[in-house]
């Protein structure tokens, strides 16, 4: 079912893609915490090419001016790769900025022919972020800013009121365009000694991600592949059964807030560990139930937990594999944060939402709202 959906997306996407403008989404931050639907991110040093409009009419010229610069209107007649997202700095007269590719330094960039284009470097910073889909407008932005402020106030996090809009895949993506509102915050980064990671496969990783991303103490969830026989597999290779990988979630959690045994409790509630290579209509070896351990201590905790529930709950029918962790390969970008970005999709409505609702109802003490 999911493979058909992905294939359809792959076929449809090119029809909505402008062949002249294409862009690359860059990894420009590290996720350090999740507060419900708000992420706390550590942004890297970024180099911008920007245009600050003189008035509302001039605002319409911002994209064209910067696009002209990267499409050879510079002193070297050099084409610069367009990256994603485009940034609109609401706090600075709606300044629009493009992030420059990593290969450049501030001194190695070609100089713009248009003196309205400014090049500058922004130092690393910590920001809070809230994500939404579709076209952005003033009303939507105001509503998201208020929601972001409310969450930050709830967690006693101070912000600097420098709100920005991040627009991904602009200007050519028409369906489910991803947008974000960010603001600089004062946030004490969690000590790494308190953090741990577990790798869980419970069928479709979209489902597992959705179940765990709002759990108290879970700081980040990434979808990917583990337990296979080749390096850097693609979704197509995995789903065709060519690599022996399972769809797995990398779950980073704070051991002061939640324990491994609690995560296992959520994991076994949210999928069927008694069906071999299958979860509902999702059939294939990559949908198998599997847990990876990194140490003998983890292995004992996992084995003891499974033995207990296998006897008390599942009548010795559990088929969940327990394997030594070797490698995790992050899945393609369109697989990440899938449920929250595509809640209206049929698979999300029919398959994922019931799992999330059940988990939050039966294990509500583990969830943040």
Number of C-alpha atoms within 10 A of each C-alpha: 9 14 13 9 12 15 11 11 12 11 9 11 12 11 10 11 15 11 9 7 14 16 16 13 15 14 10 16 17 12 16 17 22 21 23 17 17 18 20 24 23 20 18 15 14 20 21 21 21 25 25 20 18 11 10 10 9 11 17 11 15 22 17 11 18 22 17 17 23 20 15 16 19 18 13 12 15 15 14 17 14 22 19 21 23 23 23 23 21 16 12 13 14 20 18 26 24 23 21 24 19 13 7 12 13 15 9 8 19 20 19 22 15 14 8 14 19 15 19 14 14 11 10 13 16 23 23 28 24 21 18 19 16 15 14 16 8 8 9 13 19 12 11 19 21 12 15 22 17 12 17 17 12 10 9 11 14 13 18 10 14 14 21 23 24 23 22 21 22 20 15 16 19 14 11 12 18 20 22 21 25 26 23 21 19 14 18 9 12 12 8 8 8 11 16 15 18 20 23 26 30 29 27 26 26 25 24 29 29 20 23 24 24 22 27 19 24 26 25 22 24 23 27 25 29 31 23 20 11 12 12 15 21 15 18 13 12 21 20 13 15 15 21 20 25 28 30 34 29 23 21 20 24 22 15 9 13 15 13 16 14 11 20 18 14 19 21 16 15 21 19 20 25 18 17 17 20 20 19 12 9 16 18 18 21 30 25 28 30 23 24 22 20 14 10 10 9 16 17 12 14 18 11 13 14 22 13 12 15 17 12 10 10 15 10 14 12 20 17 20 13 16 13 14 15 11 14 20 20 19 20 12 10 10 18 18 16 18 21 17 19 14 13 11 12 11 17 20 13 11 15 21 17 14 19 18 14 14 20 19 11 11 15 13 10 19 18 14 10
